[in-house]
Amino acid sequence: MLPLKDKRITAEVCVHHLHFTSDDYDRLGNKIKCNPAIKSPNNKTALWEALLDDRLDVIATDHAPHTWAEKDEPYEKAHAGLPLVQHSLALMLYYVQQGKISIEKVVEKMSHNVATCFEIKDRGFIREGYMADLVLVDMNEGFTVSKENILYKCGWSPLEGFKMPASITHTFINGHLAFSNNIFDESLRGERLLFDRD
């Protein structure tokens, strides 16, 4: 297997394809309509195998926060896509708790490999001189996804009712504490990404 930096073709998997299967359509319907579609449990098993043996390089979200009006249409007309950026790390920490994946592998697939794959300058790792884009997680403070704690402006999630084992308590962007215990500080904004490409 080639190191990621030497690959000419890379691949990602989205968190919803690692979590849901076609068995969930009866319960969730349009809430999990996306492209590519969520498929059978066998497909989910194969994606996990490919993630863990490094055929899949990155865990992504394909975050698509459609309004409920856009999703609440007949299936053929409903918009495809799910809001997932708020819950993606917490969901992967659920699988860490289940023993499915190590926390080191989650960091690799959701941070290190993203920076490496896209040659993002000075990000994706905790290193001297790098931008401090960090999250602090309370591994002992779980929560259940509900309308009351959803931060998406669309106001819904396909994960409503799901118990997460850990909570993100703080988020730093460029070293600025942008989120702390459910309070946002938007006094400073993010910066344009720079790339190390030739």
C-alpha positions in Angstrom: 0.0 0.0 0.0 1.5 3.4 -1.0 1.8 6.1 1.6 -1.0 8.7 1.2 1.4 11.4 0.0 2.5 9.2 -3.0 -1.0 8.1 -4.1 -2.4 9.5 -7.3 -5.9 8.3 -6.6 -7.4 8.7 -3.1 -10.8 7.8 -1.7 -13.0 8.9 1.2 -16.0 7.5 3.0 -18.7 9.6 4.7 -19.8 9.1 8.2 -23.4 8.3 7.3 -22.3 5.4 5.1 -20.3 4.0 8.0 -23.4 4.3 10.3 -26.7 3.8 8.4 -27.8 1.0 6.1 -30.8 0.4 3.8 -32.5 -1.1 6.8 -32.9 2.4 8.2 -35.0 3.7 5.3 -38.2 2.4 6.9 -37.6 4.5 10.0 -35.8 7.6 8.5 -37.0 7.8 4.9 -35.9 11.0 3.3 -33.7 12.0 6.2 -31.1 9.6 4.9 -31.6 10.2 1.2 -28.2 11.1 -0.2 -25.9 10.6 -3.2 -24.4 8.0 -3.3 -27.3 6.3 -1.6 -27.0 4.4 1.7 -27.0 0.7 0.8 -27.2 -2.7 2.4 -25.4 -3.9 5.6 -22.9 -5.8 3.4 -21.9 -2.5 1.8 -21.4 -0.9 5.2 -19.2 -3.9 6.3 -17.1 -3.5 3.2 -16.6 0.2 3.8 -15.5 -0.4 7.3 -13.0 -3.0 6.1 -11.6 -0.7 3.5 -11.3 2.2 6.0 -9.5 0.1 8.6 -7.0 -1.4 6.0 -6.3 2.1 4.5 -7.9 1.6 1.1 -10.1 4.5 2.1 -8.0 7.5 3.1 -10.4 10.1 4.6 -13.6 10.2 6.7 -15.8 13.0 5.4 -19.2 14.4 6.1 -20.6 15.6 2.7 -22.5 18.1 5.0 -25.7 19.2 3.2 -28.0 21.1 5.6 -31.2 21.1 3.5 -34.2 22.7 5.1 -36.9 20.4 6.4 -39.2 21.7 3.6 -36.7 20.5 1.0 -36.5 17.1 2.6 -40.2 16.7 3.4 -41.2 16.0 -0.2 -42.1 12.7 -1.9 -38.9 10.7 -2.0 -38.3 11.3 -5.7 -38.4 15.1 -5.2 -36.8 15.4 -1.8 -33.3 16.9 -1.8 -30.4 14.5 -1.3 -28.0 15.2 1.5 -27.7 15.2 5.3 -26.5 17.7 7.9 -23.6 16.0 9.6 -20.7 18.3 10.4 -21.8 18.9 14.1 -22.1 15.2 14.9 -19.4 13.6 12.7 -16.6 13.4 15.3 -19.0 12.4 18.1 -20.4 9.6 15.9 -16.9 8.3 15.2 -16.1 8.4 19.0 -19.2 6.2 19.4 -17.4 3.6 17.2 -14.2 4.1 19.2 -16.2 3.3 22.3 -17.6 0.2 20.5 -14.1 -1.0 19.8 -14.6 -0.7 16.0 -11.8 1.9 15.4 -9.0 3.4 17.5 -9.0 7.1 18.4 -5.7 7.4 16.7 -7.2 6.1 13.4 -10.1 8.6 13.8 -7.6 11.5 14.1 -5.6 10.1 11.2 -8.6 9.8 8.9 -10.4 13.1 9.9 -7.5 15.4 10.4 -4.0 14.2 9.4 -5.0 12.6 6.1 -7.2 15.5 5.1 -4.2 17.9 5.4 -1.9 15.4 3.7 -4.2 14.6 0.8 -5.0 18.2 -0.1 -1.5 19.4 0.8 -2.9 22.0 3.2 -0.2 24.2 4.7 0.4 24.2 8.4 -2.8 22.5 9.4 -4.1 19.0 10.4 -1.4 18.2 13.0 -0.5 19.4 16.4 3.0 20.7 15.6 5.1 23.8 16.5 4.3 26.6 14.0 1.1 25.0 12.8 -2.3 26.7 13.1 -4.0 25.6 16.3 -7.2 24.1 14.9 -8.3 21.9 17.9 -11.2 20.4 19.7 -11.4 19.4 23.3 -13.6 16.4 24.0 -15.2 15.1 27.2 -15.1 11.4 26.8 -17.3 10.9 29.9 -20.1 13.4 29.0 -22.5 11.8 26.5 -25.6 13.4 25.1 -28.6 12.4 23.0 -29.1 14.3 19.7 -32.3 16.3 19.9 -33.8 19.4 18.4 -32.9 21.3 21.5 -29.1 20.7 21.0 -28.9 20.8 17.2 -26.8 23.8 16.1 -27.6 23.5 12.4 -29.8 26.3 11.1 -31.9 23.7 9.3 -33.0 22.4 12.7 -33.0 18.6 12.1 -30.7 15.6 12.1 -31.0 12.0 11.0 -29.3 11.2 14.3 -32.1 12.6 16.5 -32.6 10.2 19.4 -29.1 8.7 19.1 -27.0 8.6 22.2 -23.4 9.9 21.7 -20.8 8.8 24.2 -18.8 12.0 24.2 -19.2 15.7 23.9 -17.1 18.4 22.1 -16.7 21.1 24.8 -14.3 23.5 23.1 -13.2 24.3 19.5 -10.2 26.4 18.6 -9.8 27.9 15.2 -6.3 29.4 14.5 -5.8 29.4 18.2 -8.9 31.4 18.9 -11.5 29.8 21.3 -14.5 29.9 18.9 -16.8 27.5 20.8 -16.8 26.9 24.6 -19.5 24.9 26.4 -22.2 25.8 23.8 -21.2 29.4 23.5 -19.8 30.8 20.3 -17.3 33.6 20.1 -17.4 34.9 16.5 -15.2 37.9 17.2 -12.5 36.4 15.0 -13.1 34.4 11.9 -11.2 31.6 10.1 -8.5 32.3 7.6 -8.1 31.3 4.0 -6.4 27.9 3.6 -2.9 27.9 2.1 -1.5 24.9 0.2 1.9 23.4 -0.2 1.4 22.4 -3.8 4.1 22.7 -6.5 
